[in-house]
Amino acid sequence: MKIKFLLLFWLNGAVLMAQNTIGLRSAIQSALTNNLQLQIARNDAQIAHNNNHTGNAGMLPTVSLNASDNPSLTNINQEYINGTTIIRKGVFNNTIGANILGTYTLYDGMKMFATKNKLEALDRVGNTQLQAQIQNIISRVILSYSNIVRQQQYLAVVKQLNELSEQRLEIVNARKVAGVANNTDVYLAQLDLETRKQSLLSQQAIIKNAYSDLNLLMSIKADSMYQVEPFSLRNTPLQKGTLDSMLLRNPDLMLAHHQSDIAEQTQKEIAAARSPLLRLTGAYNYNLSQSQAGFALLNQSNGPQAGISLSLPLFTGNINSQNYANAKLNVQSSQWREQLTLQTVQSTYQQTWENYITALVQIQSDELAIGTAKQYMDLMQLRFKNGQNTIIELKEAQRSYEETYYRYISNQYIAKLAETQLLGLTGQLVN
């Protein structure tokens, strides 16, 4: 099974690297399969599930087999009432014992039931933490993937403006040769082109770092490069009424509720320490004692044994009372944490929703503005070729286009970020 898993792990990475284009769904699947943080979370959840057993709660009997063999050499000096005297050195003695012992708790102040409930709550905590980790990985992949798309879209604009700067320098040089331009225009065009080249290099470095972040999530080589598909928002915008009804599925809120349940069960466990403890025991014993000298040369016994024991704590130095008082405080604190978590989640949810709605409105406005800015830049470029405006005016038009386009793709990313956060806050990313 382990070999099969490792082979699947390798094949998945090999296929991923062989592809020229990786879609968002494929990137998410790769991260869910390969991400080491997620593998650790799966193991933690499985450990919590394995511990959720009646035996760990003390509800099942315990049976043990015990055996011992104790040889010895002793010096004997014995005097009996009938006048017999035994004096011997180096007498060999051997005592053999074995038994099967079973113990079963009949009553412990309901502690075993509280422990079982706590184990079930811990099991739910492990599963909730796993789901939260899965959502976290999905969210990070979506945002890292979308960030690559965003930066590549901006790179296209930077390349476009770099080409325009090269054309502008060619035009200015041609004008200078023709005697209709001076060195000032040439210098300005050269400086602008150098600035554009630096921007191009910086943007390419930003994209490589963005790839590195996504590759880390997918557990592939940090310098792997591939094509990504343009991300898009949902065809139908999220509905606040639907999200409101699903907010209780928030992983943090569910986790806080489970932690509160654990605190209550722990309080019951501590309370049970002040109750009587009633146990049933049963055993089958075998004992053999042999000696080379003495009153009894051979003593052998075997047979069953049964009994019942009762233990009642009378005074424990007030430790139980202090532990119980602390447990009550922990219960109260856990309930307050649950309330605080609910308030935090609701506040984050409301803020994220406002960011989402604002970004959608801004995107609509940007779509109109970017077309206008492009037309204005093309017009100013044409006018510059015809000598109807200055290089400063053309640069201003290009700057306006760049800022408008950057604002457009930034608002798209903000909307995608808010959309992903809203789905995560309502526990829907796993679906």
C-alpha positions in Angstrom: 0.0 0.0 0.0 2.8 2.4 0.9 4.6 1.6 -2.4 1.4 2.2 -4.3 0.9 5.6 -2.6 4.5 6.7 -3.4 4.1 5.6 -7.0 0.9 7.6 -7.2 2.7 10.6 -5.6 5.5 10.4 -8.2 3.2 9.9 -11.2 1.0 12.8 -10.1 4.0 15.1 -10.0 5.4 13.7 -13.3 2.1 14.3 -15.1 1.8 17.8 -13.6 5.3 18.7 -14.8 4.6 17.3 -18.3 1.6 19.5 -18.8 2.0 22.9 -20.5 -1.1 24.3 -18.8 -2.4 23.7 -15.3 -5.9 24.7 -14.5 -7.1 25.8 -11.1 -8.9 22.6 -10.4 -5.8 20.6 -11.3 -3.7 22.8 -9.0 -6.1 22.3 -6.1 -6.1 18.5 -6.6 -2.3 18.4 -6.7 -2.2 20.3 -3.4 -4.8 18.1 -1.8 -2.8 15.0 -2.8 0.7 16.2 -2.2 0.8 19.0 0.4 2.7 17.8 3.5 0.8 20.0 5.9 -2.4 18.4 4.8 -0.8 14.9 5.2 0.1 15.8 8.8 -3.4 17.0 9.5 -4.9 13.8 8.1 -2.7 11.8 10.5 -3.7 13.9 13.4 -7.4 13.4 12.6 -6.8 9.7 12.3 -5.1 9.6 15.7 -8.0 11.4 17.3 -10.4 8.9 15.6 -8.4 5.9 16.8 -8.4 7.2 20.4 -12.2 7.4 20.3 -12.6 3.9 21.7 -14.5 2.6 24.7 -11.4 0.9 26.0 -9.7 4.3 26.3 -12.7 5.5 28.3 -12.3 2.6 30.8 -15.6 0.9 29.8 -14.0 -2.4 29.0 -12.4 -4.9 31.4 -8.6 -5.3 31.6 -7.1 -8.8 31.6 -3.4 -9.4 32.2 -1.2 -12.5 32.4 1.5 -12.3 35.1 4.3 -14.8 35.8 7.4 -14.8 37.9 10.4 -17.1 38.7 12.6 -16.2 41.7 15.5 -18.6 42.4 17.7 -17.9 45.4 20.6 -19.2 47.5 20.3 -18.9 51.3 22.0 -20.0 54.5 19.6 -21.7 56.9 19.7 -21.8 60.7 16.5 -23.2 62.0 15.4 -24.6 65.4 12.1 -26.3 65.8 10.0 -26.9 68.9 10.7 -30.6 68.9 14.4 -29.9 69.2 15.4 -30.4 65.6 18.0 -28.1 64.3 18.9 -27.4 60.7 22.0 -25.5 59.8 22.9 -25.5 56.1 24.7 -23.1 53.8 24.0 -22.4 50.1 20.5 -23.8 50.1 18.8 -23.4 46.7 15.2 -22.1 46.7 12.9 -21.4 43.8 9.5 -19.7 43.9 7.3 -19.8 40.7 4.1 -17.8 40.4 1.6 -17.1 37.6 -1.9 -15.8 37.4 -4.5 -14.4 35.0 -6.0 -11.2 36.4 -9.1 -9.5 35.2 -10.5 -6.1 36.5 -13.7 -4.4 35.6 -14.9 -1.0 36.8 -18.6 -1.2 37.9 -18.9 2.4 39.0 -16.6 5.5 39.0 -19.0 8.4 39.4 -19.9 8.3 35.6 -16.4 9.3 34.7 -16.0 6.7 32.0 -19.1 8.1 30.2 -17.7 11.7 30.5 -14.4 10.4 29.1 -16.1 8.7 26.2 -18.0 11.9 25.4 -14.7 13.8 25.5 -13.0 11.4 23.2 -15.9 11.8 20.7 -15.5 15.6 21.0 -11.8 15.3 20.4 -12.6 13.1 17.4 -14.8 15.8 16.0 -12.1 18.4 16.7 -9.6 16.4 14.7 -12.1 16.1 11.8 -13.0 19.8 12.0 -9.3 20.8 12.0 -8.7 18.6 9.0 -11.6 20.2 7.1 -10.3 23.6 8.1 -6.8 22.7 6.9 -8.3 21.4 3.6 -10.2 24.7 3.2 -7.1 26.6 4.0 -5.0 24.8 1.4 -7.8 25.3 -1.2 -8.0 29.0 -0.4 -4.3 29.5 -0.6 -4.1 27.6 -3.9 -6.9 29.7 -5.4 -5.3 33.0 -4.3 -1.8 31.9 -5.3 -3.1 30.8 -8.7 -5.1 33.9 -9.2 -2.1 36.0 -8.2 -0.1 34.5 -11.0 -2.9 35.3 -13.4 -3.1 38.8 -12.1 0.6 39.4 -12.4 0.8 38.0 -15.9 -2.1 40.2 -17.0 -0.1 43.2 -15.7 3.0 41.9 -17.3 1.2 42.0 -20.7 0.5 45.7 -20.0 4.1 46.4 -19.0 5.3 44.7 -22.2 2.9 46.7 -24.3 4.0 50.0 -22.7 7.7 48.9 -23.2 7.1 48.4 -26.9 5.4 51.8 -27.1 8.4 53.4 -25.3 10.7 51.8 -27.9 8.6 53.1 -30.7 8.6 56.6 -29.1 12.4 56.6 -28.9 12.6 55.6 -32.6 10.2 58.4 -33.6 12.2 60.9 -31.5 15.5 59.8 -33.0 14.1 60.1 -36.5 12.8 63.6 -35.7 16.2 64.6 -34.4 17.9 63.4 -37.6 15.3 65.4 -39.5 16.1 68.4 -37.3 12.6 68.7 -35.7 13.5 67.4 -32.3 16.1 68.2 -29.7 18.1 66.3 -27.2 15.6 66.9 -24.4 13.0 64.7 -26.2 15.7 62.1 -26.8 16.8 62.0 -23.2 13.2 61.8 -22.0 12.4 58.9 -24.3 15.6 57.1 -23.3 14.9 57.5 -19.6 11.3 56.4 -20.0 12.4 53.3 -22.0 15.0 52.4 -19.2 12.3 52.8 -16.6 10.0 50.5 -18.6 12.8 47.9 -18.9 13.3 48.0 -15.1 9.5 47.6 -14.6 9.6 44.6 -17.0 12.4 42.9 -15.1 10.7 43.6 -11.7 7.4 42.2 -12.9 9.0 39.0 -14.2 10.7 38.5 -10.8 7.3 39.0 -9.1 5.8 36.3 -11.3 8.6 33.8 -10.6 8.0 34.4 -6.8 4.3 33.9 -7.3 5.0 30.5 -9.1 7.3 29.5 -6.2 4.4 30.1 -3.7 2.0 28.0 -5.7 4.6 25.3 -6.3 5.2 25.0 -2.5 1.5 24.4 -2.0 1.5 21.7 -4.6 4.8 20.2 -3.3 6.6 20.4 -6.6 10.0 22.0 -7.6 10.1 25.6 -6.6 11.4 26.8 -10.0 8.7 24.9 -12.0 7.1 27.1 -14.7 3.9 26.4 -16.6 0.9 28.1 -18.2 -2.1 29.1 -16.1 -5.6 29.7 -17.2 -7.3 33.0 -16.6 -9.4 32.9 -13.4 -12.9 34.1 -13.3 -15.5 35.0 -10.7 -18.6 32.8 -10.3 -21.1 33.2 -13.1 -23.8 34.0 -10.6 -22.7 36.4 -7.8 -22.9 35.1 -4.2 -26.2 35.7 -2.4 -25.9 37.1 1.1 -29.1 35.3 2.3 -27.7 32.0 1.3 -24.3 32.7 2.9 -26.1 33.9 6.1 -27.8 30.6 6.6 -24.5 28.7 6.2 -22.4 30.8 8.5 -22.8 28.3 11.4 -20.7 25.8 9.2 -17.7 28.0 9.8 -14.8 25.8 10.9 -13.5 28.1 13.6 -17.0 28.4 15.1 -17.5 24.6 15.0 -14.1 24.1 16.6 -14.9 26.6 19.4 -18.1 24.7 20.0 -16.3 21.3 20.2 -13.7 22.9 22.6 -16.5 24.1 24.8 -17.9 20.5 24.9 -14.5 19.1 25.8 -14.3 21.5 28.7 -17.7 20.4 30.0 -16.8 16.7 29.8 -13.5 17.4 31.6 -15.5 19.1 34.4 -17.6 15.9 34.7 -14.4 13.8 34.8 -13.0 15.8 37.7 -16.3 15.8 39.5 -16.3 12.0 39.3 -13.0 11.9 41.3 -15.0 12.7 44.4 -17.3 9.7 43.9 -16.8 6.1 45.2 -14.9 3.7 42.9 -16.3 0.2 42.7 -14.4 -2.6 40.9 -14.8 -6.3 40.3 -11.7 -8.5 40.1 -11.2 -12.1 39.2 -8.1 -14.2 38.9 -6.7 -17.7 38.5 -3.5 -18.2 40.5 -0.7 -20.7 40.5 2.2 -20.8 43.0 5.0 -23.2 43.5 7.8 -23.0 46.1 10.7 -25.4 46.4 13.6 -25.6 48.8 16.4 -28.1 49.4 16.1 -27.7 53.1 13.8 -26.3 55.8 10.4 -27.1 57.1 8.6 -27.1 53.7 10.5 -28.6 50.8 7.5 -28.2 48.4 4.5 -25.9 48.5 2.2 -25.8 45.5 -1.2 -24.0 45.2 -3.6 -23.1 42.4 -7.2 -22.0 41.9 -9.6 -19.2 41.0 -10.1 -16.0 43.0 -12.8 -13.3 42.8 -13.5 -10.2 44.7 -15.0 -6.7 44.8 -13.3 -3.5 46.0 -14.7 -0.2 47.0 -12.7 3.0 47.3 -14.1 6.3 48.7 -11.9 9.4 48.8 -12.3 11.1 52.2 -9.7 13.7 52.1 -7.2 14.6 49.3 -5.8 17.9 50.6 -8.6 19.8 48.8 -7.0 19.0 45.4 -10.3 17.6 44.0 -12.1 20.8 45.1 -9.5 23.0 43.5 -9.5 21.0 40.3 -13.2 21.2 40.1 -13.2 25.0 40.6 -10.7 25.4 37.9 -12.7 23.1 35.6 -15.7 25.4 36.1 -13.7 28.4 35.1 -12.4 26.6 32.0 -16.0 25.8 31.0 -17.0 29.5 31.4 -13.9 30.6 29.5 -14.6 28.1 26.7 -18.2 29.4 26.4 -16.9 33.0 26.2 -14.4 32.0 23.6 -17.2 30.5 21.5 -19.1 33.7 21.8 -16.0 35.7 20.9 -15.4 33.5 17.9 -18.9 34.0 16.7 -18.6 37.7 17.0 -15.2 37.7 15.2 -16.6 35.4 12.4 -19.6 37.6 11.9 -17.5 40.8 11.8 -15.1 39.3 9.3 -17.9 38.0 7.3 -19.6 41.4 7.1 -16.4 43.2 6.2 -15.6 40.6 3.5 -19.1 40.9 2.0 -18.7 44.6 1.7 -15.3 44.2 0.0 -16.9 41.7 -2.4 -19.8 43.9 -3.3 -17.6 47.0 -3.7 -15.1 45.1 -5.9 -17.9 43.9 -8.2 -19.2 47.5 -8.6 -15.7 48.8 -9.2 -15.0 46.1 -11.8 -18.0 47.3 -13.8 -16.8 50.8 -13.7 -13.2 49.7 -14.6 -14.4 47.8 -17.6 -15.7 51.1 -19.0 -12.8 53.2 -17.9 -10.2 50.8 -19.4 -11.7 51.1 -22.8 -11.7 54.8 -22.6 -8.1 54.9 -21.4 -7.0 52.6 -24.2 -8.7 54.8 -26.9 -7.2 57.9 -25.3 -3.7 56.4 -25.3 -4.0 55.2 -28.9 -5.2 58.7 -29.9 -2.3 60.4 -28.1 0.2 57.9 -29.7 -1.2 58.8 -33.2 -1.0 62.5 -32.4 2.6 62.1 -31.3 3.5 60.4 -34.5 2.0 63.3 -36.4 3.8 65.8 -34.2 0.6 67.2 -32.7 1.5 66.7 -29.0 4.5 66.5 -26.7 6.2 63.4 -25.2 5.0 64.5 -21.8 1.4 64.4 -22.9 1.9 60.9 -24.4 3.5 59.6 -21.2 0.6 60.9 -19.2 -1.8 59.1 -21.4 0.2 55.9 -21.1 0.4 56.3 -17.3 -3.4 56.8 -17.2 -3.9 53.6 -19.2 -1.5 51.6 -17.0 -3.1 52.8 -13.7 -6.6 52.1 -15.0 -5.7 48.6 -16.2 -3.8 47.8 -13.0 -6.8 49.0 -10.9 -9.1 46.8 -13.1 -7.1 43.6 -12.5 -6.5 44.4 -8.9 -10.2 44.8 -8.3 -10.8 41.4 -10.0 -8.3 39.9 -7.6 -9.9 41.6 -4.6 -13.3 40.2 -5.7 -11.8 36.7 -6.1 -10.1 37.0 -2.7 -13.4 38.1 -1.1 -15.4 35.4 -2.9 -12.9 32.7 -1.7 -13.0 34.1 1.9 -16.8 34.1 1.9 -16.9 30.5 0.8 -14.4 29.6 3.4 -16.2 31.4 6.2 -19.3 29.5 5.4 -17.5 26.1 5.0 -18.2 25.7 1.3 -14.7 25.5 -0.2 -14.4 21.8 0.4 -17.5 21.2 -1.7 
